[in-house]
Amino acid sequence: MKKILSLAFVLTMLLTALLAGCQQENNSTDTGDSGGSPEKVSLTADELAVWTDRLKSEVPVEGKEEDWTASEINGFFLSDWNDPRELDFFAFISCFPVQTLLNSGDEGYEELMEAYEDKYGEAFNHDVPIHAIKISDINSALTEYARINVDDLEGDWKNGEAYIYLPENDTVYTFVSDYGPGEFVPLDGSREGDVLTLNSSDHTLTIRESDNTWRLLSHLPKE
């Protein structure tokens, strides 16, 4: 009787050990699959064409298909940054499309002339145009493409050397005469999970895309 009980006990222990080993193997396999890195996949020509259109530096003027203007995204490509909060604010707005030309007699003109003389120690010489850009419009572009606003930017954007900010108008005034929007034309790219890496001839742009939305992560010289 004791031999039969001993044999039954041994068989029970062996079966328990076998089941435990199988369970451990299954758990190990599941962890490895879920914890692995997402596969890196090259973008197709059609996908590159989509991003070329999304990132273009110029767009047709509404109602005037023969006329073109800088796109709201172009300013992101006029400086190098590892985080959109590091971008060069003046570069970003230097070819900003949503702006108005300020002329003598316009609202805010006299206040700007006083601020210009105080800042630069001389009267404005009228050799270059005056562009008035509302902070609300700048924030709209920053939010759409990078999920930030001017208050998230590093540095003192309100006191840049090359432009004047008047808080009473919540407007930035630039004195840029040259037209040169930023440009990024993707030549190739890849997707790894929800992160896209696009390469132009000289820069790499990273983008996070998920749930049919996307935002810019970095814009750096190509390694």
Backbone torsions as a table, in degrees:
resi	resn	phi	psi	omega
1	MET	NA	-41.6	-179.9
2	LYS	-64.7	-35.7	-179.8
3	LYS	-65.4	-40.2	179.8
4	ILE	-64.5	-42.2	179.3
5	LEU	-65.5	-40.3	179.7
6	SER	-64.0	-42.7	179.3
7	LEU	-64.1	-41.5	178.1
8	ALA	-63.3	-39.5	179.7
9	PHE	-64.3	-43.0	179.5
10	VAL	-63.0	-44.6	-179.6
11	LEU	-63.2	-38.9	178.8
12	THR	-63.3	-42.7	-179.7
13	MET	-65.4	-41.4	179.0
14	LEU	-63.6	-42.3	179.7
15	LEU	-65.0	-41.3	178.3
16	THR	-62.0	-43.5	-179.7
17	ALA	-64.5	-40.2	-179.6
18	LEU	-64.1	-45.0	179.0
19	LEU	-63.6	-40.1	179.2
20	ALA	-64.1	-40.0	179.0
21	GLY	-64.7	-41.1	178.7
22	CYS	-63.6	-42.5	180.0
23	GLN	-63.0	-40.6	179.7
24	GLN	-64.5	-40.5	179.6
25	GLU	-64.3	-42.5	178.7
26	ASN	-63.3	-43.6	179.1
27	ASN	-61.7	-41.0	-179.5
28	SER	-64.0	-40.8	179.9
29	THR	-66.2	-42.5	179.7
30	ASP	-62.4	-42.5	-179.1
31	THR	-63.4	-41.4	-179.5
32	GLY	-64.5	-40.4	-178.8
33	ASP	-67.2	-42.7	-175.3
34	SER	-78.0	-25.0	-175.9
35	GLY	-95.9	-0.4	-177.9
36	GLY	-74.8	161.2	178.6
37	SER	-72.5	145.5	177.4
38	PRO	-65.7	152.7	-177.8
39	GLU	-71.5	139.1	177.1
40	LYS	-90.6	122.2	-174.6
41	VAL	-124.6	132.0	177.7
42	SER	-69.4	143.8	177.9
43	LEU	-75.4	146.9	177.4
44	THR	-81.0	169.1	177.7
45	ALA	-61.3	-38.0	178.9
46	ASP	-65.8	-40.5	178.5
47	GLU	-65.5	-40.6	177.4
48	LEU	-62.5	-37.1	179.1
49	ALA	-64.1	-38.3	177.5
50	VAL	-62.2	-45.0	-178.2
51	TRP	-72.6	-31.1	174.9
52	THR	-61.1	-40.0	178.9
53	ASP	-70.2	-41.2	-178.8
54	ARG	-65.9	-32.7	-172.9
55	LEU	-100.9	8.5	-174.5
56	LYS	-63.2	145.1	-173.7
57	SER	-83.3	-16.9	179.4
58	GLU	-133.0	146.2	179.9
59	VAL	-135.4	154.7	178.0
60	PRO	-64.5	146.2	174.7
61	VAL	-73.0	131.1	-177.5
62	GLU	-58.8	126.7	-179.9
63	GLY	83.8	-5.6	179.8
64	LYS	-137.8	79.1	-173.4
65	GLU	-61.6	-21.4	-179.6
66	GLU	-82.6	-12.9	179.3
67	ASP	-103.6	145.2	-178.5
68	TRP	-125.9	152.9	176.9
69	THR	-140.0	161.9	177.6
70	ALA	-63.7	145.6	177.2
71	SER	-82.7	161.7	179.9
72	GLU	-69.2	-19.5	-178.0
73	ILE	-87.1	-13.1	-171.5
74	ASN	-58.5	-33.9	-175.9
75	GLY	-64.5	-22.7	178.2
76	PHE	-66.9	-19.3	-175.7
77	PHE	-101.9	11.5	-179.5
78	LEU	-100.0	4.0	174.4
79	SER	-152.6	165.8	179.3
80	ASP	-101.0	136.3	-178.2
81	TRP	-155.6	141.7	177.9
82	ASN	-91.3	-11.8	178.7
83	ASP	-151.2	137.0	-177.0
84	PRO	-58.4	-20.8	177.2
85	ARG	-70.3	-13.1	-178.8
86	GLU	-94.8	-2.6	-174.2
87	LEU	-64.2	155.0	-179.8
88	ASP	-77.3	114.2	-173.6
89	PHE	-63.5	-44.6	-179.1
90	PHE	-64.8	-40.6	176.6
91	ALA	-60.9	-40.0	-178.5
92	PHE	-61.4	-39.5	-176.1
93	ILE	-95.1	-3.7	-173.5
94	SER	-64.4	-25.8	176.8
95	CYS	-131.5	40.8	-177.9
96	PHE	-73.7	130.0	-171.9
97	PRO	-76.5	-26.8	-177.0
98	VAL	-91.2	92.1	-176.7
99	GLN	-155.2	165.6	175.4
100	THR	-129.7	149.8	175.4
101	LEU	-82.1	130.3	-179.7
102	LEU	-97.6	127.1	-179.4
103	ASN	-121.5	164.8	178.3
104	SER	-56.4	132.6	-178.9
105	GLY	95.8	-16.9	178.4
106	ASP	-72.3	156.3	177.5
107	GLU	-60.0	130.0	179.3
108	GLY	91.6	-7.5	-176.0
109	TYR	-65.9	-48.5	-177.2
110	GLU	-64.2	-40.4	178.1
111	GLU	-62.4	-38.7	179.8
112	LEU	-67.5	-40.4	-179.8
113	MET	-62.0	-39.7	177.8
114	GLU	-66.1	-44.3	-180.0
115	ALA	-65.1	-36.5	179.2
116	TYR	-63.6	-46.2	-179.0
117	GLU	-66.2	-38.7	178.2
118	ASP	-63.9	-38.5	-174.3
119	LYS	-79.1	-43.5	-172.7
120	TYR	-105.0	-4.9	176.3
121	GLY	73.3	18.0	178.2
122	GLU	-155.7	161.3	179.8
123	ALA	-76.0	151.6	177.7
124	PHE	-65.5	133.6	-173.0
125	ASN	-95.4	-1.7	175.6
126	HIS	63.0	17.1	177.7
127	ASP	-80.3	-17.6	-179.7
128	VAL	-126.6	155.1	179.2
129	PRO	-73.3	158.1	176.2
130	ILE	-108.9	121.7	179.6
131	HIS	-107.3	126.0	177.5
132	ALA	-102.8	123.4	-176.6
133	ILE	-126.1	119.5	179.8
134	LYS	-71.9	137.7	178.0
135	ILE	-62.2	-33.3	178.9
136	SER	-60.8	-36.3	178.5
137	ASP	-72.9	-37.1	176.5
138	ILE	-63.7	-44.9	179.3
139	ASN	-61.8	-35.4	179.4
140	SER	-60.7	-44.1	179.5
141	ALA	-70.1	-42.7	179.9
142	LEU	-62.5	-39.7	-179.2
143	THR	-69.9	-42.7	-177.3
144	GLU	-62.9	-42.1	-172.7
145	TYR	-100.6	-17.9	-176.0
146	ALA	-136.7	-2.3	179.5
147	ARG	59.7	36.7	175.8
148	ILE	-133.7	173.5	169.6
149	ASN	-135.9	-179.9	-173.4
150	VAL	-59.8	-31.1	-178.7
151	ASP	-71.0	-14.0	176.4
152	ASP	-86.5	-13.7	-176.0
153	LEU	-68.1	144.3	175.0
154	GLU	-77.2	149.4	179.8
155	GLY	87.0	171.8	-177.4
156	ASP	-94.3	83.1	-175.8
157	TRP	-66.3	-21.9	-177.0
158	LYS	-72.6	-16.3	-174.6
159	ASN	-126.5	42.2	176.9
160	GLY	-67.4	150.7	-175.5
161	GLU	-71.6	-32.8	-169.7
162	ALA	-95.2	5.0	-178.8
163	TYR	-151.3	173.4	179.6
164	ILE	-127.4	132.5	175.0
165	TYR	-109.9	126.0	176.2
166	LEU	-108.6	106.8	-176.5
167	PRO	-62.1	-31.1	-179.0
168	GLU	-65.1	-24.6	176.4
169	ASN	-104.5	-7.3	-173.8
170	ASP	47.7	48.5	-174.5
171	THR	-136.0	141.9	173.6
172	VAL	-102.7	137.6	179.3
173	TYR	-116.3	123.9	178.9
174	THR	-114.2	162.3	-176.9
175	PHE	-130.2	58.1	-174.7
176	VAL	-103.1	126.7	178.9
177	SER	-104.8	-23.4	-178.5
178	ASP	-86.0	146.0	177.5
179	TYR	-108.6	116.5	-179.1
180	GLY	-157.7	76.9	-178.5
181	PRO	-65.8	153.1	175.5
182	GLY	-68.1	153.8	-176.0
183	GLU	-140.5	137.4	172.6
184	PHE	-140.7	112.3	179.0
185	VAL	-113.9	107.4	-177.8
186	PRO	-69.0	129.9	177.1
187	LEU	-98.5	-30.1	176.0
188	ASP	-158.6	170.4	-179.1
189	GLY	-174.4	172.6	-179.9
190	SER	-147.6	161.7	177.7
191	ARG	-122.8	133.8	176.7
192	GLU	-134.0	98.9	-172.0
193	GLY	68.6	-125.6	179.4
194	ASP	-100.1	11.6	-179.8
195	VAL	-106.4	126.5	175.9
196	LEU	-102.8	140.2	173.7
197	THR	-120.8	118.1	-179.3
198	LEU	-115.6	140.3	-180.0
199	ASN	-118.9	128.5	168.7
200	SER	-97.1	-165.5	179.3
201	SER	-67.9	-25.4	-175.7
202	ASP	-137.8	-3.2	-178.4
203	HIS	-135.3	158.9	173.8
204	THR	-119.1	130.0	-179.7
205	LEU	-116.4	130.1	175.7
206	THR	-111.7	142.4	-173.9
207	ILE	-138.6	139.3	171.6
208	ARG	-103.0	125.1	-178.7
209	GLU	-126.5	124.2	176.9
210	SER	-157.5	145.8	178.4
211	ASP	52.4	41.9	176.6
212	ASN	64.8	18.5	173.7
213	THR	-125.1	157.5	179.8
214	TRP	-149.4	156.4	177.3
215	ARG	-148.8	151.2	-178.5
216	LEU	-78.3	138.6	-179.5
217	LEU	-109.3	-42.2	-179.0
218	SER	-160.1	156.1	176.8
219	HIS	-142.4	106.0	-172.2
220	LEU	-134.6	155.5	175.3
221	PRO	-57.3	143.1	-179.6
222	LYS	-66.6	136.7	179.7
223	GLU	-77.5	NA	NA
